[in-house]
Each structure stands twice: as C-alpha cells, then as structure tokens.
Amino acid sequence: MATQQSIPLEDATLFAEIEHTRPQDASRLRSTFSEEAAMRASMELLKAHSSKASAGTLARLSDEEAQRLTGTLMFRGISAAETKAMMGCLQATRREYDAGEYVMHEGDRAYRMGLVLTGSVTVERTDAWGSRSIVSTASSGDTFAAVYSCTAMESLPIDVVAQSKTSILMFDVDRILRVCSHACLFHARIIRNLLGAIAMNNMRLENKIESITPRTIRKRILSYLSLEARRADSRHFDIQFNRQQLADYLCVDRSALCHELSKMQSDGLIDFDRNSFTLLAPQEA
C-alpha cells in the first residue's frame, strides 16, 4: 500500500480558502483530482480567480476619505472619527481593481459586500448561452452584493466587474450584523444603514424592471431615459453606459439599439452626443 505524502501547509491553507470562498470550485477539484492534487491545483485557481482576495489589506482611511464616507448612505449619522475607528471593528479590507477586472465571480461564497470608494462597478448576470445582462451599477459611495450576503444563499448568482480604476472597501456582512463585544455605539447605527442601503439597491432593481418591461426597444429607451432625467432633475443629462452596456442593461441587441436611437433623434424625440442626452420638449421637436 503506497504511503500518502504529507500535504504542504501552504497548499492546505490555500485549499481551505478555496473551500471557504468558492465551494463549487473546491467540489469540482475534489471530484477531478486526488486530495493532494486538488490542493495543489487550488493554488493556480486562487491566482486566476481570487488574486485580489488575498491582496486585500486592512482598510486605513485618510481623514478626507473618512469624511467623504460620512456622506454615504452606509455611514450616514456616523462621524468621520467613528468611521475610521470602525474599520478595525468590522475588519474591512481595501482592494484596488483595474477596468475590466472581476471584483466578484458567480459561484463565490455569498458572505461579503462591497462599498465603492472611487470608480464604478457593474453587477452582471450571464446565462447558459453566454449572453450578458447588466443588473445594476454602483459608483462612488454605493454598495453592492449586500442583499445576497444577508440571505441563506450559499453562492453568488452574479459577477461584479470594475468599469474603471476602482477602489473598494470589502466587508464580511456577518461582522456588521453581529454587534462587537465592545458594544460600539455606532454599530447599531450601521446595521440600520445597511437596511437602507439594501432598500436603495432594491429601488435600483425596480428601475431596471421598469426599463425592460416595455415590449419595444423604443419604449425601453424612453423609459430608461425618463428615469435618468428624473434622477438628474434635468432634461439634459449624461448616462454612465456606453452603447454595449446600455444594450446589455435594456436586454436588447446593440445594433438594434443604435438604429432606434438614430430614428428617435430623426423623429425629434431626443438629441444626443455620445453619452450626453437631451429629451426634447414638443416645441423643440
């Protein structure tokens, strides 16, 4: 009977991290390889899918960053000094991403949420045929993935992708929901704020549903642009999507979207230049 070789501590630790954060991948590795080989394979998997997970460092905020966070929904009612202090209490980590880099992957263990410090991300779903749709976006001060982490869901059903150079605070939601042993006065406040952040994200999803409910592409565009005009409180506004992203958000073909936008401009309904749009009043049409 062959003697089984001992597993290097580093490999065993990395595989434990894969089991914790990406249970689906860990199961696949175990079914494909021997225990030792699975642990060794996990090293490459960790590099490919979770390079940023191990690169996160305990968040240290500058005074300016802490002050800026007090204006976000997540830290409303909490002073800048308290915000800086609670980074340790919540064991928040800070991570940097380049444009196009994945912040979270479908299949990741659902226990973290993010808050965008700078930059922006899109929350995306990909179907069985590889077609992508944009569920929502998050820019500076916004949170993402909180709703999944607060459920009994084992793994994420979405991808989160950085749209520009982006800095993100990551939180283990369980650390937020469990009041620490020091009974920090601000902890109860941030739990209430988390509920508000989840409600705000649900409102964004309602806007998405409202935009894709109409059957025709024109009506979907008009619904989306009307919501953006209302948000900007102006008939002239900029949107955050390029044409492909807007097509993915509205669940339509990009060529058909561009064709319809040109027709709407010719019909005098809208005017636009790249990402800048104007809804034309009847007398302007």
C-alpha positions in Angstrom: 0.0 0.0 0.0 1.5 3.3 -1.1 2.4 5.8 1.6 0.5 9.0 1.1 2.7 12.0 1.1 2.1 14.8 3.6 0.3 17.9 2.3 2.4 21.1 2.4 0.9 23.5 4.9 0.8 26.3 2.3 -1.2 24.2 -0.1 -3.6 23.0 2.6 -4.2 26.6 3.7 -4.9 27.8 0.1 -7.3 24.9 -0.5 -9.1 25.8 2.7 -9.6 29.3 1.4 -11.0 28.0 -1.9 -13.4 25.8 0.1 -14.5 28.9 2.1 -14.9 31.4 -0.8 -15.5 29.2 -3.8 -17.2 26.0 -2.7 -18.3 25.0 -6.2 -14.7 25.0 -7.4 -13.5 23.1 -4.4 -16.1 20.4 -5.1 -15.0 20.2 -8.7 -11.4 19.9 -7.7 -12.1 17.1 -5.3 -14.1 15.2 -7.9 -11.4 15.6 -10.5 -8.2 15.1 -8.6 -6.8 13.3 -5.6 -6.8 15.2 -2.3 -3.2 16.3 -2.7 -3.5 17.2 -6.4 -6.7 19.2 -5.6 -4.9 21.2 -3.0 -2.0 21.9 -5.4 -4.5 22.8 -8.2 -6.1 25.2 -5.8 -3.0 27.4 -5.9 -3.5 28.2 -9.6 -7.2 28.6 -9.2 -6.6 31.0 -6.4 -4.3 33.1 -8.6 -6.7 33.0 -11.5 -10.0 33.8 -9.7 -9.1 35.3 -6.3 -5.9 37.2 -6.8 -7.4 40.3 -5.3 -9.0 38.3 -2.4 -5.6 37.7 -0.9 -4.3 41.1 -1.8 -6.8 43.0 0.3 -5.3 44.9 3.2 -6.9 46.1 6.4 -8.6 49.3 5.4 -6.8 52.5 6.6 -8.8 55.6 5.7 -7.4 59.1 5.3 -9.3 61.9 7.1 -10.6 63.1 3.7 -11.8 59.6 2.8 -13.5 59.1 6.2 -15.2 62.5 5.9 -16.4 61.6 2.4 -17.9 58.3 3.6 -20.0 60.1 6.2 -22.0 61.4 3.2 -22.8 57.9 2.0 -26.0 56.0 3.0 -23.9 53.3 4.6 -22.2 55.6 7.1 -24.9 58.3 7.5 -25.1 59.6 11.0 -21.6 58.3 11.9 -18.7 60.8 12.4 -15.5 60.7 10.4 -13.6 59.7 13.5 -16.0 56.9 14.3 -15.9 55.8 10.6 -12.1 55.4 10.8 -12.3 53.6 14.1 -14.9 51.1 13.0 -12.8 49.8 10.1 -10.9 47.7 12.6 -14.1 46.6 14.4 -15.6 45.5 11.0 -12.3 44.1 9.7 -12.9 46.0 6.5 -10.4 45.4 3.7 -9.4 47.7 0.9 -8.8 46.5 -2.6 -7.8 48.1 -5.9 -9.1 47.0 -9.3 -8.3 47.9 -12.9 -11.0 48.4 -15.6 -12.5 45.1 -16.7 -11.2 43.2 -13.6 -13.6 41.0 -11.8 -14.4 42.1 -8.2 -16.6 39.1 -7.5 -17.4 35.9 -9.5 -20.5 34.0 -9.9 -20.1 31.0 -7.6 -18.2 32.9 -5.0 -19.4 32.2 -1.4 -22.0 34.8 -0.6 -20.7 36.4 2.6 -19.2 39.8 1.5 -20.5 43.1 0.4 -18.6 46.0 -1.2 -18.7 49.8 -1.0 -17.2 51.7 -3.9 -14.7 54.4 -2.7 -13.7 55.6 -6.1 -14.6 54.4 -9.6 -17.6 52.2 -10.5 -18.7 48.6 -11.0 -21.4 46.8 -12.8 -23.3 43.9 -11.4 -23.9 41.3 -14.2 -25.5 38.0 -14.9 -24.5 35.6 -17.7 -27.0 33.0 -19.0 -26.3 29.4 -20.1 -25.5 30.6 -23.6 -23.0 33.3 -22.5 -25.3 36.3 -23.0 -24.6 39.0 -20.5 -27.1 41.4 -18.9 -26.3 44.3 -16.6 -28.4 44.1 -13.4 -27.3 47.3 -11.8 -24.3 49.6 -11.3 -22.5 51.1 -8.3 -20.4 54.2 -8.3 -18.6 56.1 -5.5 -20.4 55.8 -2.2 -22.7 53.0 -3.4 -22.8 49.4 -2.1 -23.2 46.1 -3.9 -23.9 42.4 -3.2 -25.3 43.1 0.3 -28.7 41.5 -0.4 -27.1 38.2 -1.4 -24.9 38.2 1.7 -27.8 38.7 4.0 -29.7 35.7 2.7 -29.1 32.0 3.2 -27.8 31.9 -0.3 -24.6 29.8 -0.4 -23.0 31.3 -3.6 -23.3 34.4 -5.6 -25.5 34.3 -8.8 -23.8 37.4 -10.2 -20.5 38.8 -11.4 -19.2 42.2 -10.3 -16.8 43.9 -12.7 -14.8 47.2 -12.3 -15.6 49.7 -15.1 -12.6 51.9 -14.4 -9.7 52.0 -12.0 -11.7 51.3 -8.8 -11.0 51.3 -5.0 -13.4 49.2 -2.9 -14.0 48.6 0.8 -15.0 44.9 1.4 -17.0 43.9 4.5 -17.9 40.5 5.9 -21.7 41.1 6.4 -21.7 38.8 9.5 -19.3 41.3 11.1 -21.8 44.1 10.5 -24.8 42.2 11.8 -23.1 40.8 14.9 -22.6 43.6 17.5 -19.0 43.5 18.7 -18.0 42.8 22.3 -17.2 46.5 22.8 -20.8 47.4 22.1 -19.7 50.3 19.9 -22.4 53.0 19.8 -22.1 53.3 16.0 -22.6 49.6 15.4 -26.4 49.7 15.8 -26.5 52.7 13.5 -24.6 51.0 10.7 -27.0 48.0 10.9 -29.9 50.4 10.3 -27.9 52.0 7.5 -27.3 48.6 5.9 -31.0 48.1 5.7 -31.4 51.4 4.0 -28.6 50.5 1.5 -30.3 47.2 0.7 -33.6 49.1 0.2 -31.8 51.6 -2.2 -30.4 48.8 -4.2 -33.9 47.2 -4.5 -35.1 50.6 -5.8 -32.5 50.4 -8.5 -33.7 47.0 -9.4 -37.2 48.3 -9.7 -35.9 51.0 -12.1 -34.3 48.2 -14.1 -37.6 46.2 -14.2 -39.5 49.4 -15.2 -37.0 50.0 -18.1 -37.1 46.5 -19.6 -40.9 45.8 -19.1 -42.0 47.6 -22.4 -42.0 45.3 -25.4 -40.5 47.6 -28.0 -36.9 48.9 -28.0 -38.1 52.5 -28.4 -40.3 52.3 -25.3 -37.5 50.7 -23.3 -35.2 53.5 -24.3 -37.8 56.2 -23.4 -38.5 54.6 -20.1 -34.8 54.4 -19.2 -34.1 58.0 -20.3 -37.1 59.3 -18.4 -35.8 57.7 -15.2 -32.3 59.2 -15.8 -33.8 62.7 -16.5 -35.8 62.4 -13.3 -32.7 61.4 -11.3 -30.7 64.3 -12.8 -33.7 66.7 -12.4 -33.0 68.0 -15.9 -33.9 67.2 -19.5 -30.2 67.3 -20.3 -28.0 64.6 -18.6 -25.2 62.2 -19.0 -25.6 58.4 -18.7 -22.9 56.1 -17.4 -23.2 53.4 -20.0 -21.6 53.0 -23.4 -23.8 51.6 -26.2 -22.9 48.0 -25.5 -23.5 48.4 -21.8 -26.8 50.2 -22.4 -27.9 47.3 -24.7 -26.9 44.8 -22.0 -28.9 46.8 -19.4 -32.0 47.0 -21.6 -31.6 43.4 -22.8 -31.6 44.3 -26.5 -29.2 43.9 -29.4 -26.6 46.6 -29.7 -27.2 47.2 -33.4 -30.9 47.4 -32.9 -30.4 49.9 -30.1 -28.2 52.2 -32.1 -30.6 52.1 -35.0 -33.5 53.0 -32.8 -31.6 55.9 -31.1 -30.9 57.3 -34.6 -34.6 57.0 -35.5 -35.6 58.7 -32.3 -33.2 61.6 -33.0 -34.6 62.0 -36.5 -38.1 61.9 -35.1 -37.2 64.8 -32.8 -37.7 62.9 -29.6 -34.2 63.1 -28.3 -30.8 64.6 -29.1 -27.5 63.0 -28.0 -23.8 63.2 -28.4 -22.1 60.0 -27.2 -23.2 59.7 -23.5 -24.9 63.1 -23.3 -28.7 63.1 -23.9 -31.4 65.7 -24.1 -35.1 64.9 -24.0 -36.7 67.4 -26.4 -39.9 69.2 -25.5 -42.7 69.1 -28.0 -42.0 72.7 -29.3 -38.3 71.7 -29.8 -39.2 68.5 -31.8 
